[in-house]
Protein backbone atom coordinates (compact mmCIF):
# COMPACT_ATOMS: atom_id res chain seq x y z
CA UNK A 1 0.00 0.00 0.00
CA UNK A 2 2.86 2.39 0.81
CA UNK A 3 4.44 1.67 -2.58
CA UNK A 4 1.15 2.39 -4.36
CA UNK A 5 0.73 5.61 -2.40
CA UNK A 6 4.24 6.72 -3.25
CA UNK A 7 3.67 5.94 -6.93
CA UNK A 8 0.46 7.96 -6.95
CA UNK A 9 2.23 10.84 -5.22
CA UNK A 10 5.07 10.79 -7.76
CA UNK A 11 2.59 10.65 -10.62
CA UNK A 12 0.69 13.61 -9.20
CA UNK A 13 3.92 15.58 -8.74
CA UNK A 14 5.01 14.88 -12.33
CA UNK A 15 1.58 15.88 -13.62
CA UNK A 16 1.68 19.14 -11.68
CA UNK A 17 5.20 19.87 -12.97
CA UNK A 18 4.11 19.23 -16.56
CA UNK A 19 1.00 21.38 -16.20
CA UNK A 20 2.98 24.19 -14.59
CA UNK A 21 5.50 24.08 -17.43
CA UNK A 22 2.69 24.18 -20.00
CA UNK A 23 1.01 27.06 -18.19
CA UNK A 24 4.25 29.06 -18.10
CA UNK A 25 4.56 28.58 -21.86
CA UNK A 26 1.01 29.93 -22.21
CA UNK A 27 2.06 33.02 -20.26
CA UNK A 28 5.18 33.49 -22.36
CA UNK A 29 3.17 33.23 -25.59
CA UNK A 30 0.64 35.74 -24.26
CA UNK A 31 3.43 38.09 -23.18
CA UNK A 32 4.92 38.08 -26.68
CA UNK A 33 1.50 38.58 -28.30
CA UNK A 34 0.65 41.44 -25.93
CA UNK A 35 3.98 43.16 -26.71
CA UNK A 36 3.06 43.22 -30.40
CA UNK A 37 -0.59 44.10 -29.81
CA UNK A 38 0.41 46.97 -27.52
CA UNK A 39 2.38 48.66 -30.30
CA UNK A 40 -0.46 48.14 -32.78
CA UNK A 41 -3.15 49.36 -30.37
CA UNK A 42 -1.27 52.50 -29.36
CA UNK A 43 -0.23 53.51 -32.89
CA UNK A 44 -3.62 52.87 -34.54
CA UNK A 45 -5.59 54.70 -31.86
CA UNK A 46 -3.23 57.68 -31.95
CA UNK A 47 -3.83 57.86 -35.71
CA UNK A 48 -7.58 57.57 -35.10
CA UNK A 49 -7.63 60.46 -32.63
CA UNK A 50 -5.44 62.61 -34.91
CA UNK A 51 -7.73 61.98 -37.89
CA UNK A 52 -10.87 62.87 -35.90
CA UNK A 53 -9.20 65.91 -34.30
CA UNK A 54 -7.99 67.40 -37.60
CA UNK A 55 -10.88 66.10 -39.74
CA UNK A 56 -10.11 68.04 -42.97
CA UNK A 57 -13.41 67.02 -44.59
CA UNK A 58 -15.51 67.93 -41.51
CA UNK A 59 -17.10 64.46 -41.54
CA UNK A 60 -16.86 63.81 -37.79
CA UNK A 61 -19.14 66.48 -36.42
CA UNK A 62 -21.93 64.20 -35.23
CA UNK A 63 -22.40 63.81 -31.46
CA UNK A 64 -21.88 60.04 -31.86
CA UNK A 65 -18.28 60.78 -32.89
CA UNK A 66 -17.54 61.35 -29.20
CA UNK A 67 -18.38 57.71 -28.54
CA UNK A 68 -15.63 56.82 -31.01
CA UNK A 69 -13.27 59.29 -29.31
CA UNK A 70 -14.09 57.81 -25.90
CA UNK A 71 -13.54 54.29 -27.20
CA UNK A 72 -10.28 55.36 -28.86
CA UNK A 73 -8.96 56.87 -25.63
CA UNK A 74 -10.04 53.77 -23.69
CA UNK A 75 -8.29 51.44 -26.14
CA UNK A 76 -5.21 53.68 -26.22
CA UNK A 77 -4.95 53.57 -22.42
CA UNK A 78 -5.27 49.78 -22.47
CA UNK A 79 -2.54 49.44 -25.09
CA UNK A 80 -0.21 51.89 -23.35
CA UNK A 81 -0.52 50.49 -19.81
CA UNK A 82 -2.28 47.16 -19.26
CA UNK A 83 -0.87 45.26 -22.23
CA UNK A 84 2.82 46.15 -21.69
CA UNK A 85 2.49 45.67 -17.90
CA UNK A 86 1.00 42.20 -18.40
CA UNK A 87 3.57 41.32 -21.07
CA UNK A 88 6.45 42.36 -18.79
CA UNK A 89 5.05 40.33 -15.89
CA UNK A 90 4.43 37.15 -17.93
CA UNK A 91 7.80 37.20 -19.68
CA UNK A 92 9.65 37.94 -16.41
CA UNK A 93 7.85 35.13 -14.58
CA UNK A 94 8.73 32.69 -17.36
CA UNK A 95 12.40 33.68 -17.20
CA UNK A 96 12.79 34.09 -13.42
CA UNK A 97 10.04 31.96 -11.91
CA UNK A 98 8.89 33.29 -8.55
CA UNK A 99 11.77 35.78 -8.29
CA UNK A 100 9.82 38.66 -9.80
CA UNK A 101 10.90 42.21 -8.84
CA UNK A 102 8.35 43.97 -6.66
CA UNK A 103 7.97 46.84 -9.12
CA UNK A 104 6.89 44.45 -11.90
CA UNK A 105 4.33 42.84 -9.61
CA UNK A 106 2.97 46.29 -8.73
CA UNK A 107 2.75 47.23 -12.40
CA UNK A 108 0.83 44.01 -13.03
CA UNK A 109 -1.65 44.85 -10.27
CA UNK A 110 -2.06 48.37 -11.63
CA UNK A 111 -2.61 46.90 -15.09
CA UNK A 112 -5.37 44.66 -13.73
CA UNK A 113 -7.17 47.65 -12.22
CA UNK A 114 -6.81 49.71 -15.40
CA UNK A 115 -8.07 46.83 -17.57
CA UNK A 116 -11.15 46.51 -15.38
CA UNK A 117 -11.92 50.19 -15.98
CA UNK A 118 -11.05 50.38 -19.67
CA UNK A 119 -12.45 47.11 -21.00
CA UNK A 120 -15.61 47.34 -18.89
CA UNK A 121 -16.22 50.96 -19.90
CA UNK A 122 -15.81 49.99 -23.56
CA UNK A 123 -18.87 47.76 -23.10
CA UNK A 124 -20.92 50.76 -22.00
CA UNK A 125 -19.51 53.04 -24.71
CA UNK A 126 -20.41 50.59 -27.49
CA UNK A 127 -23.83 50.09 -25.91
CA UNK A 128 -24.33 53.87 -25.90
CA UNK A 129 -23.23 54.07 -29.55
CA UNK A 130 -25.68 51.30 -30.50
CA UNK A 131 -28.58 52.99 -28.71
CA UNK A 132 -27.79 56.35 -30.35
CA UNK A 133 -27.70 54.73 -33.81
CA UNK A 134 -31.03 53.08 -33.11
CA UNK A 135 -32.55 56.45 -32.16
CA UNK A 136 -31.02 58.07 -35.26
CA UNK A 137 -32.78 55.59 -37.54
CA UNK A 138 -35.99 55.00 -35.58
CA UNK A 139 -36.68 58.62 -34.57
CA UNK A 140 -34.48 60.83 -36.81
CA UNK A 141 -36.40 63.98 -35.88
CA UNK A 142 -35.80 63.40 -32.15
CA UNK A 143 -32.15 62.41 -32.59
CA UNK A 144 -30.74 65.95 -32.42
CA UNK A 145 -32.76 66.66 -29.28
CA UNK A 146 -32.00 63.41 -27.45
CA UNK A 147 -28.39 62.81 -28.55
CA UNK A 148 -26.27 65.91 -28.05
CA UNK A 149 -22.52 66.36 -27.83
CA UNK A 150 -22.61 67.27 -24.14
CA UNK A 151 -24.77 64.26 -23.27
CA UNK A 152 -22.50 61.87 -25.13
CA UNK A 153 -19.36 63.31 -23.49
CA UNK A 154 -21.05 63.14 -20.08
CA UNK A 155 -22.09 59.51 -20.61
CA UNK A 156 -18.53 58.52 -21.57
CA UNK A 157 -17.07 60.34 -18.55
CA UNK A 158 -19.65 58.76 -16.23
CA UNK A 159 -18.85 55.28 -17.54
CA UNK A 160 -15.16 55.84 -16.75
CA UNK A 161 -15.99 57.31 -13.33
CA UNK A 162 -18.33 54.45 -12.45
CA UNK A 163 -15.77 51.75 -13.17
CA UNK A 164 -12.99 53.68 -11.44
CA UNK A 165 -15.14 53.82 -8.29
CA UNK A 166 -16.12 50.16 -8.67
CA UNK A 167 -12.46 49.12 -8.93
CA UNK A 168 -11.43 51.28 -5.97
CA UNK A 169 -13.95 49.46 -3.78
CA UNK A 170 -11.83 46.32 -4.05
CA UNK A 171 -8.52 48.18 -3.70
CA UNK A 172 -9.48 50.09 -0.53
CA UNK A 173 -11.61 47.42 1.15
CA UNK A 174 -9.21 44.76 2.47
CA UNK A 175 -11.98 42.84 4.22
CA UNK A 176 -14.12 42.42 1.11
CA UNK A 177 -14.66 38.90 -0.22
CA UNK A 178 -12.76 38.92 -3.55
CA UNK A 179 -14.69 35.97 -4.99
CA UNK A 180 -18.02 37.61 -4.14
CA UNK A 181 -16.80 40.87 -5.66
CA UNK A 182 -15.84 39.09 -8.89
CA UNK A 183 -19.22 37.33 -9.01
CA UNK A 184 -21.03 40.67 -8.67
CA UNK A 185 -18.76 42.16 -11.35
CA UNK A 186 -19.52 39.27 -13.71
CA UNK A 187 -23.28 39.55 -13.25
CA UNK A 188 -23.51 43.34 -13.40
CA UNK A 189 -21.12 44.06 -16.25
CA UNK A 190 -20.23 41.38 -18.83
CA UNK A 191 -23.50 39.44 -18.48
CA UNK A 192 -25.98 42.30 -18.06
CA UNK A 193 -24.39 44.77 -20.48
CA UNK A 194 -23.79 42.08 -23.13
CA UNK A 195 -27.42 40.97 -22.85
CA UNK A 196 -28.73 44.52 -23.25
CA UNK A 197 -26.31 45.12 -26.12
CA UNK A 198 -27.47 41.96 -27.89
CA UNK A 199 -31.13 43.02 -27.62
CA UNK A 200 -30.23 46.53 -28.81
CA UNK A 201 -28.41 45.08 -31.84
CA UNK A 202 -31.48 43.03 -32.79
CA UNK A 203 -33.66 46.14 -32.63
CA UNK A 204 -31.06 48.17 -34.53
CA UNK A 205 -30.79 45.53 -37.24
CA UNK A 206 -34.56 45.48 -37.70
CA UNK A 207 -34.90 49.24 -38.18
CA UNK A 208 -31.73 49.39 -40.31
CA UNK A 209 -32.92 46.56 -42.59
CA UNK A 210 -36.31 48.29 -42.94
CA UNK A 211 -34.56 51.54 -43.86
CA UNK A 212 -32.39 49.79 -46.46
CA UNK A 213 -35.46 48.11 -47.96
CA UNK A 214 -37.27 51.44 -48.20
CA UNK A 215 -34.27 53.00 -49.93
CA UNK A 216 -34.19 50.15 -52.43
CA UNK A 217 -37.88 50.61 -53.17
CA UNK A 218 -37.37 54.28 -53.94
CA UNK A 219 -33.85 54.06 -55.36
CA UNK A 220 -34.36 56.43 -58.26
CA UNK A 221 -36.07 59.10 -56.18
CA UNK A 222 -33.37 58.71 -53.55
CA UNK A 223 -30.68 59.32 -56.15
CA UNK A 224 -32.44 62.45 -57.28
CA UNK A 225 -32.77 63.58 -53.70
CA UNK A 226 -29.07 63.04 -53.08
CA UNK A 227 -28.19 65.05 -56.17
CA UNK A 228 -30.57 67.83 -55.19
CA UNK A 229 -29.32 67.97 -51.62
CA UNK A 230 -25.69 66.90 -51.67
CA UNK A 231 -24.96 67.70 -48.03
CA UNK A 232 -27.97 65.78 -46.76
CA UNK A 233 -27.13 62.85 -48.99
CA UNK A 234 -23.57 62.81 -47.70
CA UNK A 235 -24.86 62.91 -44.12
CA UNK A 236 -27.18 59.95 -44.79
CA UNK A 237 -24.30 57.93 -46.26
CA UNK A 238 -22.12 58.68 -43.23
CA UNK A 239 -24.99 57.71 -40.94
CA UNK A 240 -25.31 54.33 -42.66
CA UNK A 241 -21.55 53.79 -42.50
CA UNK A 242 -21.52 54.62 -38.78
CA UNK A 243 -24.34 52.11 -38.26
CA UNK A 244 -22.39 49.37 -40.04
CA UNK A 245 -19.30 50.22 -37.96
CA UNK A 246 -21.47 49.94 -34.85
CA UNK A 247 -22.58 46.45 -35.88
CA UNK A 248 -18.98 45.31 -36.31
CA UNK A 249 -17.78 46.90 -33.04
CA UNK A 250 -20.63 45.31 -31.10
CA UNK A 251 -20.20 41.93 -32.82
CA UNK A 252 -16.47 41.79 -32.01
CA UNK A 253 -17.22 42.79 -28.42
CA UNK A 254 -19.88 40.08 -28.00
CA UNK A 255 -17.67 37.42 -29.60
CA UNK A 256 -14.87 38.27 -27.16
CA UNK A 257 -17.28 38.59 -24.22
CA UNK A 258 -18.82 35.12 -24.54
CA UNK A 259 -15.59 33.18 -23.78
CA UNK A 260 -14.87 35.65 -20.97
CA UNK A 261 -18.27 35.02 -19.39
CA UNK A 262 -18.07 31.22 -19.82
CA UNK A 263 -14.54 30.88 -18.39
CA UNK A 264 -15.28 33.28 -15.54
CA UNK A 265 -18.39 31.29 -14.58
CA UNK A 266 -16.44 28.03 -14.48
CA UNK A 267 -13.60 29.61 -12.51
CA UNK A 268 -15.86 31.24 -9.92
CA UNK A 269 -18.57 28.59 -9.49
CA UNK A 270 -17.10 25.17 -10.33
CA UNK A 271 -15.21 23.01 -7.83
CA UNK A 272 -12.08 22.07 -9.76
CA UNK A 273 -9.30 19.61 -9.14
CA UNK A 274 -5.64 20.63 -9.24
CA UNK A 275 -5.47 19.59 -12.89
CA UNK A 276 -8.70 21.45 -13.60
CA UNK A 277 -7.32 24.62 -12.01
CA UNK A 278 -4.33 24.61 -14.33
CA UNK A 279 -6.55 24.14 -17.37
CA UNK A 280 -8.90 26.92 -16.29
CA UNK A 281 -5.93 29.26 -15.78
CA UNK A 282 -4.78 28.48 -19.31
CA UNK A 283 -8.31 29.25 -20.49
CA UNK A 284 -8.13 32.55 -18.57
CA UNK A 285 -4.97 33.48 -20.49
CA UNK A 286 -6.70 32.74 -23.82
CA UNK A 287 -9.75 34.69 -22.65
CA UNK A 288 -7.59 37.71 -21.80
CA UNK A 289 -5.91 37.52 -25.18
CA UNK A 290 -9.30 37.58 -26.93
CA UNK A 291 -10.32 40.67 -24.96
CA UNK A 292 -7.09 42.46 -25.86
CA UNK A 293 -7.51 41.37 -29.49
CA UNK A 294 -10.89 43.11 -29.45
CA UNK A 295 -9.16 46.27 -28.21
CA UNK A 296 -6.64 46.06 -31.06
CA UNK A 297 -9.31 45.43 -33.72
CA UNK A 298 -11.48 48.48 -32.98
CA UNK A 299 -9.33 50.95 -34.92
CA UNK A 300 -8.97 48.53 -37.85
CA UNK A 301 -12.76 48.30 -38.07
CA UNK A 302 -12.92 52.08 -38.59
CA UNK A 303 -10.31 51.89 -41.35
CA UNK A 304 -12.06 48.94 -42.99
CA UNK A 305 -15.71 50.06 -42.89
CA UNK A 306 -15.49 53.86 -42.68
CA UNK A 307 -14.18 55.48 -45.90
CA UNK A 308 -14.54 58.93 -44.31
CA UNK A 309 -12.00 57.91 -41.68
CA UNK A 310 -9.52 56.70 -44.28
CA UNK A 311 -9.87 59.96 -46.22
CA UNK A 312 -9.47 62.07 -43.07
CA UNK A 313 -6.42 60.07 -41.99
CA UNK A 314 -4.78 60.31 -45.40
CA UNK A 315 -5.31 64.07 -45.65
CA UNK A 316 -4.20 64.63 -42.06
CA UNK A 317 -0.96 62.75 -42.67
CA UNK A 318 -0.39 64.61 -45.96
CA UNK A 319 -0.91 67.94 -44.19
CA UNK A 320 1.61 66.94 -41.52
CA UNK A 321 4.16 66.01 -44.18
CA UNK A 322 3.64 69.31 -45.99
CA UNK A 323 4.21 71.26 -42.77
CA UNK A 324 7.46 69.40 -42.08
CA UNK A 325 8.86 70.19 -45.53
CA UNK A 326 11.34 73.10 -45.47
CA UNK A 327 10.32 76.09 -47.59
CA UNK A 328 11.96 76.04 -50.97
CA UNK A 329 14.43 78.84 -51.55
CA UNK A 330 13.67 81.10 -54.44
CA UNK A 331 16.07 80.77 -57.34
CA UNK A 332 17.77 84.07 -58.05
CA UNK A 333 18.37 84.80 -61.70
RAPE-V678944 format. One record per residue. N is the residue number from 1. RES is the residue in one small letter. PHI is phi in degrees with one decimal (999 if undefined). PSI is psi in degrees with one decimal (NA if undefined). D_LAST is the distance of its C-alpha to the last C-alpha in whole Angstrom. Layout:
# RAPE-V678944
N_RES_PHI_PSI_D_LAST, N_RES_PHI_PSI_D_LAST
This chain:
# RAPE-V678944
1_x_999_-39.1_106, 2_x_-65.0_-38.0_105, 3_x_-65.5_-42.9_103, 4_x_-62.3_-41.0_102, 5_x_-64.7_-39.6_100, 6_x_-65.6_-40.2_99, 7_x_-63.3_-43.0_97, 8_x_-63.5_-39.7_96, 9_x_-64.6_-42.7_94, 10_x_-64.8_-40.4_93, 11_x_-62.4_-43.3_91, 12_x_-64.6_-39.9_90, 13_x_-66.0_-41.0_88, 14_x_-64.9_-40.9_87, 15_x_-62.8_-44.0_86, 16_x_-63.4_-39.8_84, 17_x_-63.3_-43.2_82, 18_x_-64.9_-42.6_81, 19_x_-67.2_-39.0_80, 20_x_-63.6_-42.2_78, 21_x_-62.5_-42.3_76, 22_x_-64.9_-41.1_75, 23_x_-64.2_-40.4_74, 24_x_-63.7_-34.6_72, 25_x_-66.8_-37.1_70, 26_x_-59.3_-45.2_70, 27_x_-65.0_-40.0_68, 28_x_-63.2_-44.7_66, 29_x_-61.7_-41.8_65, 30_x_-67.2_-37.6_64, 31_x_-61.3_-42.1_62, 32_x_-66.1_-44.9_60, 33_x_-61.6_-42.0_59, 34_x_-67.0_-32.8_59, 35_x_-62.0_-42.3_56, 36_x_-71.0_-45.2_54, 37_x_-64.9_-31.7_55, 38_x_-61.3_-46.0_54, 39_x_-62.8_-42.8_50, 40_x_-64.9_-45.5_50, 41_x_-63.5_-45.0_52, 42_x_-65.4_-48.2_50, 43_x_-66.4_-43.9_46, 44_x_-68.3_-35.8_47, 45_x_-77.5_-28.9_49, 46_x_-63.9_-44.0_46, 47_x_-62.3_-39.6_44, 48_x_-60.0_-49.5_46, 49_x_-66.5_-35.8_46, 50_x_-64.7_-44.9_42, 51_x_-62.2_-42.2_42, 52_x_-70.6_-37.3_45, 53_x_-66.6_-47.1_43, 54_x_-77.0_-50.5_40, 55_x_43.8_68.2_41, 56_x_-59.3_-33.0_38, 57_x_-88.4_-1.0_40, 58_x_57.9_39.0_43, 59_x_-87.2_-22.1_46, 60_x_-105.3_62.2_47, 61_x_-112.1_0.5_49, 62_x_-74.6_148.6_52, 63_x_-58.2_-30.6_55, 64_x_-66.6_-17.4_56, 65_x_-58.0_-30.7_52, 66_x_-71.5_-20.4_54, 67_x_-66.8_-42.0_56, 68_x_-64.6_-40.0_54, 69_x_-63.5_-45.2_52, 70_x_-61.3_-41.8_55, 71_x_-67.6_-38.0_56, 72_x_-63.3_-42.8_53, 73_x_-65.1_-41.7_53, 74_x_-61.3_-47.5_57, 75_x_-65.4_-38.5_56, 76_x_-62.2_-43.1_53, 77_x_-64.1_-38.8_55, 78_x_-63.3_-45.6_58, 79_x_-69.3_-27.8_55, 80_x_-88.3_-19.0_54, 81_x_-123.5_-67.5_57, 82_x_-59.1_-50.5_60, 83_x_-62.5_-48.7_59, 84_x_-67.3_-33.5_58, 85_x_-64.0_-44.7_61, 86_x_-64.7_-43.9_63, 87_x_-60.4_-44.3_61, 88_x_-61.9_-42.2_62, 89_x_-66.0_-47.5_65, 90_x_-65.2_-43.9_66, 91_x_-67.1_-40.6_64, 92_x_-64.8_-40.8_66, 93_x_-67.7_-34.1_69, 94_x_-66.1_-39.4_69, 95_x_-80.4_-34.4_68, 96_x_-117.0_-0.7_70, 97_x_67.7_-129.8_73, 98_x_-81.6_-9.2_75, 99_x_-84.2_66.0_73, 100_x_-96.2_129.3_70, 101_x_-55.8_144.6_68, 102_x_-59.9_-35.7_69, 103_x_-65.8_-34.8_66, 104_x_-70.2_-37.9_65, 105_x_-64.2_-39.4_68, 106_x_-65.4_-42.8_67, 107_x_-60.6_-38.6_64, 108_x_-62.9_-43.5_66, 109_x_-64.9_-40.6_68, 110_x_-62.4_-41.8_65, 111_x_-61.3_-37.2_64, 112_x_-63.0_-43.6_67, 113_x_-65.0_-43.5_67, 114_x_-64.2_-41.1_63, 115_x_-63.9_-35.5_64, 116_x_-61.0_-41.7_67, 117_x_-70.8_-50.2_65, 118_x_-71.3_-50.0_62, 119_x_-68.1_-40.0_63, 120_x_-66.0_-41.7_66, 121_x_-67.3_-28.6_64, 122_x_-63.6_-31.4_62, 123_x_-59.1_-48.8_65, 124_x_-68.0_-37.1_65, 125_x_-64.5_-44.8_62, 126_x_-68.3_-34.6_62, 127_x_-62.9_-44.7_65, 128_x_-61.8_-40.6_64, 129_x_-62.8_-41.1_61, 130_x_-65.2_-42.4_64, 131_x_-65.3_-41.7_66, 132_x_-64.7_-37.9_63, 133_x_-68.0_-34.6_62, 134_x_-64.1_-44.8_65, 135_x_-63.9_-39.0_65, 136_x_-61.8_-34.4_62, 137_x_-89.1_-41.7_64, 138_x_-73.6_-44.4_67, 139_x_-130.2_71.5_67, 140_x_-60.1_-30.4_63, 141_x_-75.1_-24.2_64, 142_x_-93.1_-8.8_65, 143_x_-59.6_-47.5_62, 144_x_-66.2_-25.2_60, 145_x_-82.1_-42.4_63, 146_x_-81.1_-39.7_65, 147_x_-108.0_99.2_61, 148_x_-113.9_163.6_59, 149_x_-59.0_-45.7_56, 150_x_-64.4_-37.4_58, 151_x_-68.6_-40.1_61, 152_x_-65.2_-46.6_59, 153_x_-60.1_-42.5_58, 154_x_-63.8_-40.9_61, 155_x_-65.6_-38.3_63, 156_x_-66.1_-45.5_61, 157_x_-63.0_-39.4_61, 158_x_-67.6_-35.6_65, 159_x_-64.3_-41.9_65, 160_x_-63.0_-46.4_63, 161_x_-62.6_-41.4_65, 162_x_-59.6_-48.1_69, 163_x_-74.2_-28.0_68, 164_x_-63.3_-46.7_67, 165_x_-64.4_-40.2_70, 166_x_-63.0_-40.9_72, 167_x_-69.6_-37.5_71, 168_x_-66.7_-25.4_72, 169_x_-58.0_-43.8_75, 170_x_-71.6_-37.4_76, 171_x_-68.6_-36.9_74, 172_x_-107.2_15.5_76, 173_x_-126.1_84.6_79, 174_x_-64.3_-23.6_81, 175_x_-89.1_-1.0_84, 176_x_-73.3_143.7_82, 177_x_-75.3_111.6_84, 178_x_-62.8_-40.9_80, 179_x_-64.2_-43.1_82, 180_x_-63.0_-40.7_83, 181_x_-60.4_-44.3_79, 182_x_-67.1_-34.2_78, 183_x_-66.4_-42.0_80, 184_x_-64.0_-43.2_79, 185_x_-59.6_-43.5_76, 186_x_-63.3_-43.6_76, 187_x_-71.3_-41.7_78, 188_x_-75.4_-34.1_76, 189_x_-108.0_-75.4_73, 190_x_-58.7_-45.5_72, 191_x_-70.8_-54.8_75, 192_x_-65.9_-49.1_75, 193_x_-66.2_-40.0_72, 194_x_-63.7_-38.3_71, 195_x_-64.8_-46.1_74, 196_x_-64.5_-39.4_73, 197_x_-63.9_-41.2_70, 198_x_-62.4_-43.9_71, 199_x_-64.4_-41.6_73, 200_x_-62.0_-39.6_70, 201_x_-64.1_-39.3_68, 202_x_-61.5_-46.8_71, 203_x_-63.3_-41.9_71, 204_x_-64.2_-41.0_67, 205_x_-63.2_-39.4_68, 206_x_-63.5_-47.5_70, 207_x_-71.6_-33.0_68, 208_x_-68.8_-42.9_65, 209_x_-64.0_-38.4_67, 210_x_-64.7_-40.1_68, 211_x_-64.9_-42.9_65, 212_x_-62.3_-41.5_64, 213_x_-63.4_-41.8_67, 214_x_-63.5_-39.1_66, 215_x_-67.9_-34.2_63, 216_x_-67.9_-36.6_64, 217_x_-66.6_-31.8_66, 218_x_-118.5_44.8_64, 219_x_-60.1_-47.1_61, 220_x_-64.6_-44.9_60, 221_x_-66.2_-32.4_60, 222_x_-66.8_-40.1_59, 223_x_-62.2_-41.9_56, 224_x_-64.4_-38.1_56, 225_x_-66.4_-38.1_56, 226_x_-65.4_-41.2_53, 227_x_-66.6_-36.3_51, 228_x_-74.5_-31.8_52, 229_x_-130.2_80.6_52, 230_x_-58.7_-43.2_49, 231_x_-64.5_-43.2_49, 232_x_-65.8_-39.9_52, 233_x_-62.8_-40.7_52, 234_x_-64.4_-39.7_49, 235_x_-63.6_-41.3_52, 236_x_-63.7_-40.3_55, 237_x_-63.5_-44.6_53, 238_x_-62.3_-37.8_52, 239_x_-63.1_-42.8_55, 240_x_-65.0_-41.5_57, 241_x_-64.0_-41.0_54, 242_x_-62.6_-37.6_55, 243_x_-65.0_-42.4_59, 244_x_-64.0_-42.0_58, 245_x_-59.7_-39.9_56, 246_x_-61.2_-42.8_59, 247_x_-57.7_-46.3_62, 248_x_-67.1_-43.6_60, 249_x_-59.8_-45.6_60, 250_x_-68.1_-38.4_63, 251_x_-64.4_-44.5_64, 252_x_-63.2_-40.4_63, 253_x_-62.7_-45.9_64, 254_x_-66.5_-38.3_68, 255_x_-63.6_-39.1_68, 256_x_-77.6_-25.7_67, 257_x_-76.1_-33.9_69, 258_x_-61.2_-48.9_72, 259_x_-61.6_-36.1_72, 260_x_-60.6_-46.1_72, 261_x_-65.3_-45.3_75, 262_x_-62.8_-48.4_77, 263_x_-66.4_-39.0_77, 264_x_-65.4_-38.6_77, 265_x_-61.8_-46.3_80, 266_x_-63.1_-44.4_82, 267_x_-63.1_-40.3_81, 268_x_-85.4_-28.7_82, 269_x_-112.4_-23.0_85, 270_x_-85.9_147.1_86, 271_x_-93.5_108.0_89, 272_x_-106.8_150.4_87, 273_x_-77.8_177.5_88, 274_x_-60.3_-43.9_86, 275_x_-64.0_-41.6_85, 276_x_-63.0_-36.3_84, 277_x_-63.3_-41.3_82, 278_x_-63.3_-43.0_80, 279_x_-66.5_-37.0_79, 280_x_-71.1_-32.3_78, 281_x_-68.0_-35.8_76, 282_x_-64.2_-41.2_74, 283_x_-63.4_-35.5_74, 284_x_-63.6_-37.9_73, 285_x_-66.1_-40.9_70, 286_x_-66.3_-40.7_69, 287_x_-59.4_-46.2_69, 288_x_-60.9_-39.9_67, 289_x_-64.3_-38.1_64, 290_x_-65.7_-39.2_65, 291_x_-65.3_-41.3_64, 292_x_-71.2_-30.2_61, 293_x_-65.0_-38.4_60, 294_x_-59.7_-41.6_60, 295_x_-61.8_-40.6_58, 296_x_-71.7_-29.2_55, 297_x_-80.1_-20.9_56, 298_x_-54.0_-50.6_55, 299_x_-66.3_-33.0_51, 300_x_-68.6_-30.5_51, 301_x_-64.5_-41.1_53, 302_x_-59.8_-46.7_51, 303_x_-65.4_-32.4_48, 304_x_-78.8_-44.5_51, 305_x_-108.1_0.5_52, 306_x_-125.9_90.2_50, 307_x_-57.6_-33.9_47, 308_x_-60.8_-35.3_45, 309_x_-68.0_-43.5_45, 310_x_-61.0_-41.8_43, 311_x_-64.6_-44.9_41, 312_x_-63.6_-41.0_40, 313_x_-65.6_-44.2_40, 314_x_-62.1_-45.6_37, 315_x_-70.0_-34.0_35, 316_x_-65.9_-42.8_36, 317_x_-67.2_-37.8_35, 318_x_-64.8_-39.5_32, 319_x_-63.3_-40.5_31, 320_x_-65.1_-38.8_32, 321_x_-65.3_-41.2_29, 322_x_-63.4_-36.6_27, 323_x_-70.4_-31.0_27, 324_x_-78.1_-16.9_27, 325_x_-70.1_132.7_24, 326_x_-69.7_144.7_21, 327_x_-63.0_136.3_18, 328_x_-73.8_134.6_15, 329_x_-75.5_140.8_12, 330_x_-71.4_139.1_9, 331_x_-83.1_121.6_6, 332_x_-88.6_127.8_4, 333_x_-83.3_NA_0
